[in-house]
Amino acid sequence: STDGGIGMGGLDIFKAVRKGDTYAPKQNMGYPINSPRDDFAYVLTDDTTGYLSSNRIGGQGSDDIYSFVQKPGIIFTLEGVVYEKGSRRRLPNSAIMLTKGSPLKVITDAGGNYRFSIKENSDYTLRGEKGGYLSDNQTVTTKGLTIAQVIKKDLHLEKIELNKAIRLENIYYDFDQWYIRPDAAVELDKLIKILKDNPEIYIELSSHTDSKGDDDYNHQLSQRRANAAVNYIIENSDVDEERIIARGYGETRLLNRCKNGVNCSPAEHQLNRRTEFRIIKM
């Protein structure tokens, strides 16, 4: 007990959780353990019952001894299914990690199902992994929930296909420029997360132009844009630069008919102006 720090008044009872060889900062145990008066001599007789002394209003004298029984915390069930992304195929034998401090791990059953028991007023990170797939990470919280319930959280793992182009949406550049705009940075941050969540993959990040303009210039511009995107990733993360190759393809890999001399709409040209990545090694 102490009257130091932020309390409810007088002496308050605090707790400190041990973490290895140290203790977390003290926390006021709040009402009804504490009151506006002096509260002290907190003793537990087992995991749920104990005694404390207090001169709080309503007692029999000056300092009175009170007994208490701690109510059991609310236990929630977290469960879900692991699917292959883009399909309803269930993935058995996937590793599922639940982290809040020390991680817990389970393996999905033959139907791709997993289940955990989780505590009230807590935040968790949920991660699904399986060989040959990109991992999926989700957040789970029980904060604000006051009734025991089942929390459903499915995971979707994307199958890794070497050299398959994956388009990064909404990465645009100003005309004739290659600096990374704020809207493009948001998308590159998503790629950073993929790289950090899957440290075994190596990628090629490529930039492509439409067919308008000089062929050689388009190639140079696309290389500058690819370099800028890779530099952004390296400068804003701890991802090893050896894991990323920048390639500018100019107009050599058009997705439609809009090559030189073909009359195309702005939307058709826009389709060819893109940034992609593909996994080249794992």
C-alpha positions as CSV (number, residue, x, y, z in Angstrom):
1,S,0.0,0.0,0.0
2,T,1.1,3.6,-0.7
3,D,-0.3,7.1,-0.8
4,G,2.2,7.9,-3.6
5,G,1.1,8.0,-7.2
6,I,-2.4,8.4,-8.6
7,G,-4.9,6.8,-6.2
8,M,-8.4,6.9,-4.9
9,G,-7.5,8.6,-1.7
10,G,-5.4,7.8,1.5
11,L,-3.4,4.6,1.3
12,D,-4.2,2.5,-1.8
13,I,-3.3,-1.1,-2.7
14,F,-1.3,-1.5,-5.9
15,K,-0.1,-4.5,-7.8
16,A,3.0,-5.1,-10.0
17,V,3.3,-8.0,-12.5
18,R,6.6,-9.8,-12.6
19,K,8.2,-10.1,-16.1
20,G,11.3,-12.2,-15.9
21,D,13.8,-10.6,-13.5
22,T,11.9,-7.3,-13.4
23,Y,8.4,-5.9,-12.6
24,A,6.0,-4.0,-14.7
25,P,5.0,-0.5,-13.5
26,K,2.6,-0.7,-10.5
27,Q,-1.1,-0.5,-11.1
28,N,-3.8,0.7,-8.7
29,M,-6.2,-2.2,-8.0
30,G,-9.2,0.1,-8.1
31,Y,-12.6,-0.3,-6.5
32,P,-13.8,-2.3,-4.5
33,I,-10.3,-3.2,-3.2
34,N,-9.5,0.5,-2.7
35,S,-11.7,3.3,-1.3
36,P,-11.3,7.0,-0.7
37,R,-9.9,6.1,2.8
38,D,-6.9,4.0,3.8
39,D,-6.7,0.5,2.4
40,F,-3.8,-1.8,3.3
41,A,-2.6,-5.2,4.6
42,Y,-3.8,-7.1,1.4
43,V,-3.3,-10.8,1.9
44,L,-4.4,-13.7,-0.4
45,T,-5.1,-17.1,1.2
46,D,-5.5,-18.8,-2.2
47,D,-6.1,-17.8,-5.8
48,T,-9.5,-16.3,-5.2
49,T,-9.9,-15.4,-1.5
50,G,-8.1,-13.0,0.8
51,Y,-8.3,-10.2,3.4
52,L,-7.5,-6.5,3.7
53,S,-7.7,-3.8,6.3
54,S,-9.5,-0.4,5.7
55,N,-10.9,2.5,7.6
56,R,-13.5,3.0,4.8
57,I,-16.9,4.4,5.6
58,G,-19.4,1.7,6.8
59,G,-17.0,-0.2,9.0
60,Q,-17.4,-1.2,12.7
61,G,-14.6,1.0,14.0
62,S,-11.4,2.6,12.9
63,D,-9.4,0.0,10.9
64,D,-11.5,-3.1,10.1
65,I,-10.6,-6.4,8.5
66,Y,-12.5,-7.3,5.4
67,S,-12.6,-10.6,3.5
68,F,-13.2,-10.8,-0.2
69,V,-13.7,-13.4,-3.0
70,Q,-12.4,-12.5,-6.4
71,K,-14.9,-13.2,-9.2
72,P,-13.5,-15.4,-11.9
73,G,-12.6,-13.6,-15.1
74,I,-14.6,-13.9,-18.2
75,I,-13.2,-16.5,-20.6
76,F,-13.8,-16.2,-24.3
77,T,-13.4,-18.8,-27.0
78,L,-11.5,-17.8,-30.2
79,E,-12.1,-20.1,-33.1
80,G,-12.0,-20.2,-36.8
81,V,-11.0,-21.9,-40.0
82,V,-7.9,-21.6,-42.1
83,Y,-8.6,-21.3,-45.8
84,E,-6.6,-21.0,-49.0
85,K,-7.0,-17.4,-50.1
86,G,-9.4,-17.0,-53.0
87,S,-11.1,-20.4,-52.4
88,R,-13.0,-22.3,-49.8
89,R,-10.3,-25.0,-49.6
90,R,-9.6,-25.7,-45.9
91,L,-5.9,-26.0,-44.8
92,P,-5.2,-28.8,-42.3
93,N,-1.9,-28.9,-40.4
94,S,-1.5,-25.1,-40.4
95,A,0.4,-23.6,-37.5
96,I,-1.6,-21.0,-35.6
97,M,0.1,-18.7,-33.1
98,L,-1.7,-16.5,-30.6
99,T,0.5,-13.9,-29.0
100,K,0.0,-11.8,-25.9
101,G,3.3,-11.9,-24.2
102,S,4.4,-15.6,-24.6
103,P,2.9,-17.1,-27.8
104,L,0.6,-20.1,-27.8
105,K,0.6,-22.5,-30.7
106,V,-1.9,-25.0,-32.1
107,I,-2.1,-27.0,-35.3
108,T,-5.3,-27.0,-37.3
109,D,-7.3,-30.3,-37.5
110,A,-8.3,-32.2,-40.7
111,G,-10.9,-29.5,-41.3
112,G,-8.6,-26.6,-40.9
113,N,-10.2,-25.6,-37.6
114,Y,-8.4,-24.1,-34.6
115,R,-9.5,-23.0,-31.1
116,F,-8.1,-21.0,-28.2
117,S,-9.4,-19.8,-24.8
118,I,-8.6,-16.1,-24.3
119,K,-9.0,-13.7,-21.4
120,E,-11.1,-10.6,-21.0
121,N,-9.8,-7.0,-21.6
122,S,-6.9,-8.2,-23.7
123,D,-5.4,-7.6,-27.1
124,Y,-3.9,-10.5,-29.1
125,T,-2.1,-11.0,-32.4
126,L,-3.2,-14.1,-34.4
127,R,-0.9,-15.6,-37.0
128,G,-1.5,-18.4,-39.4
129,E,1.4,-20.2,-41.3
130,K,1.7,-23.2,-43.6
131,G,4.6,-24.3,-45.8
132,G,4.1,-22.9,-49.4
133,Y,1.8,-20.1,-48.3
134,L,2.1,-16.5,-47.3
135,S,1.2,-16.0,-43.6
136,D,-1.9,-14.2,-42.5
137,N,-1.9,-11.9,-39.4
138,Q,-5.0,-10.6,-37.6
139,T,-5.7,-8.7,-34.4
140,V,-8.2,-9.9,-31.8
141,T,-9.5,-7.9,-28.8
142,T,-11.8,-8.7,-25.9
143,K,-11.7,-5.1,-24.6
144,G,-15.2,-3.8,-24.1
145,L,-16.8,-7.3,-24.1
146,T,-18.6,-8.1,-20.9
147,I,-20.3,-11.4,-21.7
148,A,-18.6,-14.7,-22.5
149,Q,-18.9,-15.5,-26.2
150,V,-17.4,-17.3,-29.1
151,I,-15.2,-15.0,-31.3
152,K,-14.9,-16.1,-34.9
153,K,-11.8,-15.2,-36.8
154,D,-11.0,-17.1,-40.1
155,L,-7.6,-16.9,-41.7
156,H,-6.8,-16.8,-45.4
157,L,-3.3,-17.9,-46.6
158,E,-2.3,-17.1,-50.1
159,K,-0.6,-19.9,-52.0
160,I,2.9,-19.0,-53.1
161,E,3.4,-19.4,-56.8
162,L,7.0,-18.6,-57.9
163,N,7.2,-15.9,-60.7
164,K,3.4,-15.2,-60.5
165,A,2.9,-11.4,-60.9
166,I,0.9,-9.8,-58.0
167,R,-0.3,-6.3,-58.8
168,L,0.1,-3.6,-56.1
169,E,-3.0,-1.5,-56.3
170,N,-3.2,2.3,-56.2
171,I,0.5,3.0,-56.8
172,Y,0.5,6.0,-59.0
173,Y,3.2,8.5,-60.0
174,D,2.9,12.1,-61.1
175,F,3.5,12.6,-64.8
176,D,7.2,12.0,-65.7
177,Q,8.1,11.6,-62.0
178,W,9.2,8.7,-59.8
179,Y,9.1,9.9,-56.2
180,I,6.8,7.9,-53.9
181,R,3.5,9.8,-53.2
182,P,1.8,9.3,-49.8
183,D,-1.0,7.2,-51.4
184,A,1.7,4.9,-52.9
185,A,3.5,4.7,-49.6
186,V,0.4,3.1,-48.0
187,E,0.5,0.3,-50.6
188,L,4.2,-0.2,-50.2
189,D,3.7,-0.5,-46.4
190,K,1.5,-3.5,-47.1
191,L,4.3,-5.1,-49.1
192,I,6.7,-4.4,-46.2
193,K,4.3,-6.3,-43.9
194,I,4.3,-9.2,-46.3
195,L,8.1,-9.3,-46.4
196,K,8.4,-9.1,-42.7
197,D,5.7,-11.7,-42.1
198,N,7.4,-14.1,-44.6
199,P,11.2,-13.7,-44.1
200,E,11.9,-16.7,-46.4
201,I,10.7,-15.1,-49.6
202,Y,12.7,-13.1,-52.2
203,I,10.9,-10.8,-54.6
204,E,11.3,-8.9,-57.8
205,L,9.5,-5.5,-57.7
206,S,8.7,-4.3,-61.2
207,S,7.4,-1.1,-62.7
208,H,5.6,-0.9,-66.1
209,T,4.5,2.0,-68.4
210,D,2.1,2.3,-71.2
211,S,3.2,2.6,-74.8
212,K,2.9,6.4,-75.1
213,G,6.3,8.1,-75.4
214,D,9.7,6.9,-76.5
215,D,10.5,3.2,-75.8
216,D,13.9,3.9,-74.3
217,Y,12.7,6.7,-72.2
218,N,9.8,4.6,-70.8
219,H,12.3,1.9,-69.9
220,Q,14.5,4.4,-68.0
221,L,11.4,5.9,-66.3
222,S,10.1,2.6,-65.2
223,Q,13.5,1.6,-63.7
224,R,13.7,4.8,-61.7
225,R,10.2,4.1,-60.4
226,A,11.1,0.6,-59.4
227,N,14.3,1.8,-57.7
228,A,12.3,4.4,-55.8
229,A,9.8,1.8,-54.6
230,V,12.6,-0.5,-53.4
231,N,14.4,2.3,-51.8
232,Y,11.3,3.2,-49.9
233,I,11.0,-0.3,-48.5
234,I,14.6,-0.5,-47.5
235,E,14.6,3.0,-45.8
236,N,11.3,2.3,-43.9
237,S,11.9,-1.2,-42.6
238,D,14.5,-3.7,-41.5
239,V,14.0,-5.8,-44.6
240,D,17.3,-7.0,-46.1
241,E,17.9,-5.3,-49.4
242,E,19.3,-8.6,-50.8
243,R,15.7,-9.9,-50.7
244,I,14.4,-7.4,-53.3
245,I,15.3,-6.8,-56.9
246,A,14.1,-3.6,-58.8
247,R,13.2,-4.1,-62.4
248,G,11.9,-1.5,-64.9
249,Y,10.2,-3.1,-67.9
250,G,9.0,0.0,-69.6
251,E,6.3,-0.9,-72.2
252,T,7.7,-4.4,-72.9
253,R,5.0,-6.3,-70.9
254,L,1.7,-4.7,-71.9
255,L,-1.4,-6.4,-70.6
256,N,-3.5,-5.6,-73.6
257,R,-3.4,-4.6,-77.3
258,C,-2.2,-1.1,-76.7
259,K,1.2,-1.2,-78.3
260,N,2.8,1.6,-80.4
261,G,0.4,3.0,-83.1
262,V,-2.8,1.4,-81.7
263,N,-5.5,3.8,-80.7
264,C,-6.6,3.1,-77.1
265,S,-8.7,4.7,-74.5
266,P,-7.2,6.3,-71.4
267,A,-8.5,3.4,-69.3
268,E,-6.8,0.9,-71.5
269,H,-3.5,2.7,-71.2
270,Q,-4.0,3.0,-67.4
271,L,-4.2,-0.8,-67.2
272,N,-0.6,-1.0,-68.4
273,R,0.8,1.6,-66.0
274,R,1.3,-0.6,-62.9
275,T,3.7,-1.8,-60.2
276,E,3.9,-5.5,-59.5
277,F,5.9,-7.9,-57.4
278,R,6.6,-11.6,-57.9
279,I,8.2,-14.1,-55.6
280,I,11.3,-15.4,-57.2
281,K,12.8,-17.6,-54.4
282,M,11.8,-19.0,-51.1
